[in-house]
Amino acid sequence: MRILSLSSLLILDLLFFSISFSLSLNDSFVERNNADLNLIDANSTNSTGSFADMFDRALEKEFTENDQTEATDSGSFNNSVAEQQAVLETVARVRSKKNDTKQEKSFQLHNVFNLDNENQAEDTPTLIDRKDNVFIISNPKSKYPMLQLDLRLISELVVAIVSATCGGIAFACAGQPVITGYLLAGSIIGPGGFSFVTEMVQVETVAQFGVIFLLFALGLEFSAAKLRVVRAVAILGGICQIFLFMFLCGITASLCGAKTSEGVFVGLFLSMSSTAVVLKFLMERNSVNSLHGQVTIGTLILQDCTVGLLFAFLPVLGGSSGVLQGVISMSKSFLTLISFLAILSILTRTLVPRFLKLMISLSSETNELYQLASVAFCLLVAWCSDKLGLSLELGSFAAGVMISTTDLAQHTLEQIEPIRNFFAALFLASIGMLIHVHFLWNHVDILLAAVILVIIIKTVVVAVVVKAFGYNNKQSLLVGMSLAQIGEFAFVLLSRASNLHLVGGKVYLLLLGTTALSLVTTPLLFKLIPAVVHLGVLLRWFSPENSSEVPKSAKEVD
C-alpha cells in the first residue's frame, strides 16, 4: 500500500510538472509570437522610413547645393563684389508703410494706381543711394528658381497704354493729330503730372521698341530709286546742316563771352531732329513718298548714322580726351559703320531672300511664324548695330531696307504695322512723361521764346541748305519746317554732355525744357504747314503747280 501511495504521488507530480511545463511553453510561445508581431510591425515601419530616406537621398544626390541660387558661404558677397569690380557705397532699403489698424481712409485717385498698398501680395523693395538715385530690386535672391512678377511695371504699362488711348481718342474726336494726345497723356501721368508712372526707366525701355519698329517699317517702304534722287541733299546737305549749326552757335557763344565748346555742343544739339515724331506725321499725311518727304527722311537717316560719331566727338569737345584720341575713336566708328553696312549688303543678296521664302513656306496656314520671324530679324540686326557702337535706330532701319529688296516687303509691312502702331503710341507717351508741366509753366516765357527762336533758326538754316542744292522755295520750306524741332535723341546727348561737364546746370535746364516744349509744339507746327504754303502762294513766294519739281542736278544724277 505504501509503495502504491508513493507511485501515486510520483505520477501526480509528473502530471503536475507536465501541465506546468505546457503552460509555460504556451506563455513563452505567446510572448514570442507577440514579439514577432512587434518585430514585423517595426520592420514594416522601418522599411517605409527607409524608402522615404532613399527618396530624399536620391533628391539630394540629384540636386546639390550648387544648384541653389542662394549663396550660403559668408564670403559670397565679397566674392561677387571682387569679381564684378563693384564699388561699395551706402544705400538705404525702403519698404512701403502698412497700417495694421483698420481705419477708414479718404479716397485718393493716386492710390488707385499705387501698388504700395495693403492689397499688394508682396512689396517690391527699393534702394536709394547717396545721390538720391532710386533702384528697384528686379531679381531678389531665392533658394530655388521661381516665377517672379514686377507688378509695378505691369501697373504702369497699363496706365500708360490706357492714357495714351484716351488721349488719342480725345484729340481724334477734336480733329487734331493723335500724336498730340499721346504726348499730353504722357505728361499728365508722368512724374511732372500726377505721378501715376514713377519708374521711368522700365517704361521707357519697353517704349523704345516703338522707335525700332517705326524705323523698321520705314526701311520696308524704302525706295532706293526715289532716295537716289535726293542722296546729294540728304548726305551732303545733312552734313552741312550739322556743321553750320555748330559754327553759328560756336561763334555766337564766343561773341557773348561764353565757352566756345559749349556753343559748339548747343549747335550739335540743335541739329538733331525727331525721327520718330516726324516719320509718324509723314505717314499720317501720306507724304513719305513725296519729294520733300524723301529729302526729310534722307536727312533723318543721316542723323541716325552719325550717332556713333557724335558720341566719340563729345569727350574731345569736353576736353576729357585728346584730339588725336578723338580722331582715332571717330575713325573707328566710321570704319565700323562702313563694315556693318557692307556685311548687311552681302547678307541681303545671299541669305535674306532664302530665309524669307523658308518662313513663307512654313507659314502656309497662319502668318504667326512669319510675323515672329520678321520681328526677330529686326531686333537681331538692331541689337548687332547697338553692340557695334552704332544705334538701334540705324540697325532697325537697315533691317527694313534688307527686306525691302525682296518681293515680300509689302507682306512684311502688313504684319508689322499693328505692332508698330502700338509701340509707337507707347513711345510717344513715354516722351510726354519727360515733360514736367510744373517746370514748363513756371518758365513758360523763356522756354516759349527759346522754342520760337529754335523753330525760326532751324527752318531758315535747313531751307537755305536745301535751296542751295537746287530745290524750289516750297520744297525747301517744307523740309525746313519738318525738321524744325529738337529730337528725342537730344536727351541722350544732353545727359552725356552733362556728365562730361560740357554744359552748366542752367544751360542744361534751358535745353531740357526747350526740347520738351518743342516736341509738344511739333504737332501744331505740322498743322500750320498748309496755312504757310497757302500764304506763300498768296505772296508769290512759290506756286503750287511746281510742288513735284525736282532740281536739275538731281535729274542729271538720276
Secondary structure, 3 states (H helix, E strand, C coil): CHHHHHHHHHHHHHHHHHHHHHHHHHHHHHHHHHHHHHHHHHHHHHHHHHHHHHHHHHHHHHCCHHHCCCCCCCCHHHHHHHHCCCCCCCEEEECCCCCCCCCCCCCCHHHHCCCCCCCCCCCCCEEEECCCCEEECCCCCCCCCCCCCCHHHHHHHHHHHHHHHHHHHHHHHCCCCHHHHHHHHHHHHCCCCCCCCCCHHHHHHHHHHHHHHHHHHHHHCCCHHHHHHCHHHHHHHHHHHHHHHHHHHHHHHHHCCCCHHHHHHHHHHHCCCCHHHHHHHHHHCCCCCCHHHHHHHHHHHHHHHCHHHHHHHHHHHHCCCCHHHHHHHHHHHHHHHHHHHHHHHHHHHHHHHHHHHHHHHHCCCCCHHHHHHHHHHHHHHHHHHHHCCCCHHHHHHHHHHHHHCCCCHHHHHHHHHHHHHHHHHHHHHHHHHCCCHHHHHHCHHHHHHHHHHHHHHHHHHHHHHHHHCCCCHHHHHHHHHHCCCCCCHHHHHHHHHHHCCCCCHHHHHHHHHHHHHHHHHHHHHHHHHHHHHHHHHHCCCCCHHHCCCCCHHHHHHC
